[in-house]
Amino acid sequence: MKYILFIKDSCPYCVMAKELLQSNGHDFSEITFKESQEQILNEIKKTYEWGTVPMIFEKDADGNSKFIGGYTDLVEHLKDG
């Protein structure tokens, strides 16, 4: 299982999500959006009807991804897993 995080450097919840995954030994990659890429990020947020970062996805062995949500959703997801 691999996680993909859409993040911004200025976001404390993004940092906490990365730390949570690292401390639990989960493999993840991150896509960091800069201020100049705000329009692209906004389109992704609109697509998933999500207003904040981080946006966290889980990717299975077959390459299928599932949208988890944000930091709090990740905490719950890891508890349930």
Secondary structure, DSSP 8 states (H G I E B T S, - for coil): -EEEEEE-TT-HHHHHHHHHHHHTT-EEEEEE--GGGHHHHHHHHHHTT--SS-EEEEE-TTS-EEEEESHHHHHHHHHH-
